[in-house]
């Protein structure tokens, strides 16, 4: 998704102008837009036009701003249908008249909110920054050339390009080859450290022709230990070697089509969520005083600072009750500020569907709370949608 313009701040009014580019972008839009927001977009409407020979019907292209009242999401068609009252003065549509419009791929629109909360801002950043949504990182390397890439759903971004003129391995120049080669590897290593965020990236593929990829992998492992680069040391299991005909960006197609790589990166976006949900189920059966679900118990555990991992479905944020949404947003922020992890599950994924069956909210606790486990705690209306 492209962010074309923005003017907003947390807790204040503001707008963003977005251009959806892939199907997943529409899911983000569906989670951003809510009742009461203003959406400005182009739409078409049949109007009666008097041409002197009688009234005729024409289909006009109009730019309207609607105050949202209802939102429907067609997942298969990748279309969002908005219905609301017109806020734009027009000779064809009266102010306050009901109208509907569709948001779809390739058509820009502007979204205005009276107040932006932290969850909305986080979703905007995730949807528009490929570096935040990239699940795969790749180092394409050969002698004298390396490209460090981040691969999102359908976007590939070259974060660093390292080039070096290496001396020949023969003759008098051979003495300088090893020095130049190590300097080249060091530059590539620094690029990986700078641009690959292992809290986001689930797999790092090192690919290229010949033995350059193997030599870089060995250099990176040794250098990470020597410099004590913890992210590289702790994520060695996320690194893979693969063959590619060149070190240029277009060779990523070869890398991604390798059966082993394809199997490794499949569904990586939800890999963490799936693992955490399984951990929750395991705790529920073995140590239930550390596994809570339902709004009442989870909010009570949060007040005691007991939440290690919060599991929450994005469906809970698609509510038109401002106070309920604010409480959920504060819960997510509070868990993170206390050093916990808050995972927002997509209701469109199988793990999100499972979480919805548990009321859409659950938590793994730092320590057992048996006294809370057996209590009946009211949800204060939070479970109602």
PyMOL commands that set and color helices and strands:
alter all, ss='L'
color gray80, all
select helices_A, chain A and resi 23-32+118-128+130-133+171-195+212-227+230-234+236-238+249-257+259-265+268-286+288-290+295-303+314-317+322-337+350-357+370-373
alter helices_A, ss='H'
color red, helices_A
select strands_A, chain A and resi 2-7+14-19+38-50+55-74+79-86+98-103+108-113+136-142+145-151+156-163+203-208+239-243+291-293+307-313+341-345+361-365
alter strands_A, ss='S'
color yellow, strands_A
deselect
rebuild
show_as cartoon
